[in-house]
Amino acid sequence: MKQSVIISTYNQPEWLKKVLQGYLYQTFTDFEVLIADDGSDERTKDVIEQFEQIADFPIKRIWHADEGYRRQTILNVALMEAEHEYILMTDGDCIPRPDFLEVHARNARPGHFLSGGYCKLPMDLSQHLSPEDIESGRAFDVSYLRKHGLREFSPVFKLGLPVSMGPVMDKITPTKATWNNCNASGWTEDLIAVNGFNEDMQYGGADRELGERLANRGITGLQVRYQAIVLHLDHKRGYKTPETMRKNRAIRDEVIATRSVWCPNGIQKRPQP
């Protein structure tokens, strides 16, 4: 199985540099990376070109002009540009542990999508992590992270958990398996069958809504939040507003109530066939 890794980003070149560093050391190596860029400036382009020179996997920048928040639109473009049968979606502020892609590949099942989690880092620690920390593996060492300011229980627990216990925790956790763009994967044909992301939605729940349409189509979410680990670097969320959250919630409520599997304003701009 080959994977297309779609990484969304917008004007966070320093974070993206750390994220791409993490993909240099993956134990699973049969993948491509597509950067779904929602209108970043030349700094992001420079980072991508830098990694194109050193990475042993293909990297492609999918970009459109900055006309406000249009992440769902550029993600749909990236979906159609992906060359492989399996899609893994994540963000340009999420550094993958070396076994990240391997875990997704090992747990992929027909008729399912995978729901991963994240370990959120405070801003000081997010800034502190260096390329050397990522290459050496120190970035995922709990003692090292605690020494440099990690205090929250959830990331300490996930990162400190023995690898063999990950599947056990994923079976017993009460948390629902949802599609979260920072760490989720599924079959390309399934994502296209539900018409991709709903471009009527803004920040706050658009990824969940995609997962709800997948579930309505009979694609079941499987939990890998204790196995597929990413470090979520801190950042501001100025594009999150009460108005967009209410609008998105209303769209999600309708999808759930009507058992819809299609959004008219997705990859294809038309009503459900």
Backbone torsions as a table, in degrees:
resi	resn	phi	psi	omega
1	MET	NA	134.1	176.7
2	LYS	-107.5	146.5	-176.9
3	GLN	-115.5	141.2	167.4
4	SER	-106.7	114.8	-179.2
5	VAL	-95.2	116.8	-179.7
6	ILE	-104.7	119.0	-177.2
7	ILE	-113.9	116.9	178.6
8	SER	-87.3	144.1	-178.9
9	THR	-154.7	158.3	172.6
10	TYR	-157.3	106.5	173.7
11	ASN	49.7	47.2	171.8
12	GLN	-130.4	61.0	-173.2
13	PRO	-61.6	-36.0	-179.2
14	GLU	-69.4	-37.2	176.6
15	TRP	-69.0	-44.0	-179.9
16	LEU	-60.9	-36.3	178.3
17	LYS	-60.5	-42.9	179.4
18	LYS	-68.3	-38.1	179.8
19	VAL	-64.1	-49.6	179.9
20	LEU	-63.3	-30.6	175.0
21	GLN	-57.9	-38.7	-179.7
22	GLY	-64.7	-29.6	-179.7
23	TYR	-78.4	-11.5	176.1
24	LEU	-70.6	-19.3	-171.5
25	TYR	-119.3	24.6	-179.7
26	GLN	-73.6	140.8	177.6
27	THR	-75.7	-24.9	172.9
28	PHE	-94.3	126.4	-168.8
29	THR	-118.2	-2.3	-176.0
30	ASP	-94.9	76.3	-175.6
31	PHE	-151.4	161.3	170.6
32	GLU	-120.4	157.9	176.5
33	VAL	-119.4	129.0	173.9
34	LEU	-116.7	123.9	178.4
35	ILE	-93.3	109.7	177.5
36	ALA	-85.9	97.3	-169.4
37	ASP	-102.7	113.2	-175.1
38	ASP	-84.2	43.8	172.8
39	GLY	98.6	26.7	179.9
40	SER	-66.2	161.5	178.8
41	ASP	-83.4	-170.1	-172.0
42	GLU	-66.0	-20.9	180.0
43	ARG	-60.9	-40.4	178.6
44	THR	-67.9	-41.5	177.3
45	LYS	-58.8	-40.4	179.8
46	ASP	-63.2	-41.5	178.8
47	VAL	-62.4	-45.8	-178.9
48	ILE	-62.2	-43.4	179.5
49	GLU	-64.2	-34.9	176.5
50	GLN	-61.2	-44.5	-178.1
51	PHE	-76.6	-25.3	174.5
52	GLU	-60.1	-28.6	-178.7
53	GLN	-79.1	-23.7	-173.2
54	ILE	-115.3	-17.4	-176.6
55	ALA	-79.3	146.8	175.5
56	ASP	-99.5	20.7	174.0
57	PHE	-130.0	153.7	-179.8
58	PRO	-68.7	140.4	175.1
59	ILE	-127.4	131.4	179.2
60	LYS	-131.5	132.6	175.6
61	ARG	-93.5	122.5	174.9
62	ILE	-107.1	112.2	-169.4
63	TRP	-129.7	145.9	164.5
64	HIS	-136.8	165.1	-175.9
65	ALA	-64.7	152.1	-179.9
66	ASP	-77.0	104.3	176.4
67	GLU	-125.0	40.1	-175.2
68	GLY	91.5	-176.4	-176.4
69	TYR	-67.3	111.0	178.2
70	ARG	-137.4	41.7	-175.2
71	ARG	-62.4	-40.0	-178.8
72	GLN	-61.1	-35.4	-179.8
73	THR	-65.5	-48.6	-177.6
74	ILE	-70.4	-29.3	175.2
75	LEU	-66.3	-38.2	177.0
76	ASN	-65.0	-38.8	176.3
77	VAL	-62.4	-44.5	179.4
78	ALA	-62.8	-38.5	176.9
79	LEU	-56.6	-42.3	-178.2
80	MET	-76.7	-18.8	177.9
81	GLU	-87.6	-16.5	-177.3
82	ALA	-63.1	138.1	-175.2
83	GLU	-96.5	-15.3	-171.0
84	HIS	-108.5	167.9	-171.9
85	GLU	-81.0	-10.2	-177.1
86	TYR	-129.5	133.4	-176.7
87	ILE	-110.6	131.8	169.1
88	LEU	-118.5	125.0	-179.3
89	MET	-109.5	136.4	178.3
90	THR	-152.2	-177.4	-175.1
91	ASP	-117.3	160.8	-179.2
92	GLY	-76.8	13.9	173.1
93	ASP	-126.1	20.7	-177.0
94	CYS	-122.8	108.2	-178.7
95	ILE	-83.6	124.0	-177.8
96	PRO	-82.9	138.9	170.6
97	ARG	-66.4	154.3	-175.6
98	PRO	-55.3	-28.5	-179.6
99	ASP	-94.2	11.1	-174.2
100	PHE	-56.7	-55.8	-178.6
101	LEU	-68.3	-33.7	178.6
102	GLU	-62.8	-41.8	178.8
103	VAL	-61.9	-45.1	179.1
104	HIS	-63.9	-41.2	179.4
105	ALA	-65.2	-41.2	-177.3
106	ARG	-67.8	-32.1	-175.8
107	ASN	-97.9	-2.9	-179.2
108	ALA	-63.1	133.3	-179.9
109	ARG	-137.4	140.1	172.9
110	PRO	-57.7	141.3	178.8
111	GLY	78.5	12.7	-178.8
112	HIS	-139.0	158.5	164.5
113	PHE	-124.1	160.1	-177.0
114	LEU	-107.9	136.9	-178.1
115	SER	-115.6	108.3	179.4
116	GLY	-96.1	176.6	178.9
117	GLY	-121.0	-166.4	178.3
118	TYR	-150.0	161.8	176.2
119	CYS	-116.7	104.2	-174.9
120	LYS	-77.3	131.5	179.5
121	LEU	-106.5	148.2	174.3
122	PRO	-70.9	164.7	-174.8
123	MET	-60.7	-44.6	-178.4
124	ASP	-58.5	-42.8	-179.9
125	LEU	-71.9	-37.5	177.0
126	SER	-58.0	-42.1	179.3
127	GLN	-72.5	-32.4	-176.1
128	HIS	-69.2	-37.3	-174.2
129	LEU	-58.0	132.6	-175.9
130	SER	-113.8	165.9	173.4
131	PRO	-55.3	-34.6	178.8
132	GLU	-67.8	-36.3	176.3
133	ASP	-62.6	-39.3	-178.9
134	ILE	-72.3	-44.9	-179.4
135	GLU	-63.2	-41.0	-177.2
136	SER	-77.6	-19.4	-175.8
137	GLY	93.7	-4.6	178.7
138	ARG	-59.3	-28.8	-177.8
139	ALA	-61.0	-20.1	-178.5
140	PHE	-111.2	10.2	179.6
141	ASP	-93.0	118.8	-174.2
142	VAL	-58.8	-43.3	-177.6
143	SER	-62.6	-39.4	178.5
144	TYR	-66.8	-44.3	-179.1
145	LEU	-66.9	-38.4	178.4
146	ARG	-67.0	-36.2	177.9
147	LYS	-61.6	-28.7	-177.2
148	HIS	-109.2	24.3	165.7
149	GLY	113.1	2.7	178.6
150	LEU	-77.3	122.7	-176.0
151	ARG	-123.7	-28.0	-173.5
152	GLU	-65.0	144.6	-174.6
153	PHE	-67.2	-45.6	-171.8
154	SER	-57.8	-52.2	178.9
155	PRO	-66.1	-35.1	177.5
156	VAL	-62.1	-42.8	-179.3
157	PHE	-66.1	-47.9	-177.9
158	LYS	-62.2	-46.0	-176.8
159	LEU	-72.4	-28.4	179.9
160	GLY	-86.6	-8.0	-178.0
161	LEU	-70.4	131.0	174.5
162	PRO	-56.8	140.4	-176.9
163	VAL	-54.6	-37.2	-177.7
164	SER	-66.5	-19.1	-178.7
165	MET	-89.9	-11.3	-179.2
166	GLY	-56.0	-51.3	179.3
167	PRO	-60.3	-33.9	179.2
168	VAL	-65.4	-48.2	-179.9
169	MET	-63.3	-36.2	179.3
170	ASP	-68.3	-25.0	177.7
171	LYS	-78.6	-33.6	-173.3
172	ILE	-99.6	-11.2	-178.2
173	THR	-65.4	138.7	177.9
174	PRO	-80.5	-7.6	-178.4
175	THR	-66.9	133.5	-179.1
176	LYS	-73.1	142.4	176.5
177	ALA	-77.8	110.6	-178.7
178	THR	-123.3	159.7	175.9
179	TRP	-81.4	115.4	178.0
180	ASN	-122.3	122.6	-171.2
181	ASN	-63.0	-18.8	178.8
182	CYS	-72.1	-18.8	-175.1
183	ASN	-170.0	84.9	178.7
184	ALA	-154.1	154.0	179.9
185	SER	-147.7	155.6	178.5
186	GLY	-170.3	177.0	-176.8
187	TRP	-79.0	136.2	-177.8
188	THR	-54.9	-44.0	-177.4
189	GLU	-63.8	-32.2	177.9
190	ASP	-70.3	-42.0	-179.3
191	LEU	-65.9	-37.5	178.2
192	ILE	-72.8	-33.5	-178.5
193	ALA	-64.2	-27.6	177.5
194	VAL	-97.0	9.7	176.1
195	ASN	71.7	26.3	173.1
196	GLY	66.4	-148.1	-176.5
197	PHE	-83.4	148.0	177.9
198	ASN	-82.0	109.8	-176.0
199	GLU	-77.4	-2.9	172.6
200	ASP	-77.3	-12.4	-174.6
201	MET	-96.5	147.8	175.3
202	GLN	-104.0	-158.8	-178.7
203	TYR	-67.4	138.7	173.3
204	GLY	109.4	78.0	173.7
205	GLY	104.0	-1.6	-179.7
206	ALA	-64.6	-34.9	177.3
207	ASP	-70.4	-40.8	177.1
208	ARG	-60.6	-40.5	-179.0
209	GLU	-63.2	-38.4	174.9
210	LEU	-60.2	-45.1	178.6
211	GLY	-63.6	-33.1	179.0
212	GLU	-69.8	-35.6	175.1
213	ARG	-70.4	-36.3	174.5
214	LEU	-60.2	-44.8	179.6
215	ALA	-63.1	-39.6	177.5
216	ASN	-61.9	-28.1	179.7
217	ARG	-84.4	-3.4	179.3
218	GLY	96.8	11.7	177.2
219	ILE	-92.3	113.1	-172.1
220	THR	-90.7	135.5	176.2
221	GLY	-78.5	136.2	174.6
222	LEU	-115.9	139.6	-175.4
223	GLN	-85.7	127.6	171.4
224	VAL	-133.7	26.8	-172.6
225	ARG	-67.1	-21.8	177.4
226	TYR	-98.7	1.8	-179.5
227	GLN	-115.3	-44.0	-179.0
228	ALA	-94.1	100.9	-168.5
229	ILE	-105.5	130.2	168.4
230	VAL	-127.4	149.2	173.1
231	LEU	-93.5	118.2	-176.7
232	HIS	-92.3	109.2	179.3
233	LEU	-72.9	145.3	-174.4
234	ASP	-75.1	151.2	176.1
235	HIS	-166.7	162.2	176.6
236	LYS	-78.7	159.5	-180.0
237	ARG	-129.3	65.2	-176.5
238	GLY	-69.0	-14.4	-178.1
239	TYR	-90.0	2.5	179.6
240	LYS	-92.9	118.5	-180.0
241	THR	-130.0	155.5	177.4
242	PRO	-58.7	-35.8	-177.5
243	GLU	-64.8	-46.9	-179.4
244	THR	-67.9	-34.2	179.3
245	MET	-65.6	-40.5	178.7
246	ARG	-66.1	-43.9	179.3
247	LYS	-60.5	-46.6	-178.7
248	ASN	-65.3	-38.1	179.0
249	ARG	-63.3	-38.8	179.5
250	ALA	-65.0	-40.6	177.8
251	ILE	-63.8	-44.2	179.9
252	ARG	-64.1	-41.5	179.7
253	ASP	-60.5	-39.3	179.6
254	GLU	-67.7	-41.4	178.9
255	VAL	-59.9	-43.7	-179.7
256	ILE	-66.9	-43.7	-176.3
257	ALA	-68.2	-37.5	-175.0
258	THR	-94.8	-4.8	-177.8
259	ARG	58.9	36.3	-177.8
260	SER	-68.5	143.9	176.1
261	VAL	-116.4	5.8	-171.1
262	TRP	-140.3	142.6	170.5
263	CYS	-116.5	130.1	-176.6
264	PRO	-63.7	-28.6	-177.3
265	ASN	-110.0	66.3	179.4
266	GLY	-121.5	-135.7	176.8
267	ILE	-57.4	-46.7	174.2
268	GLN	-102.5	136.0	-176.8
269	LYS	-96.1	74.8	-179.1
270	ARG	-162.8	161.4	177.1
271	PRO	-63.8	168.0	179.7
272	GLN	-59.0	132.5	179.0
273	PRO	-68.5	NA	NA
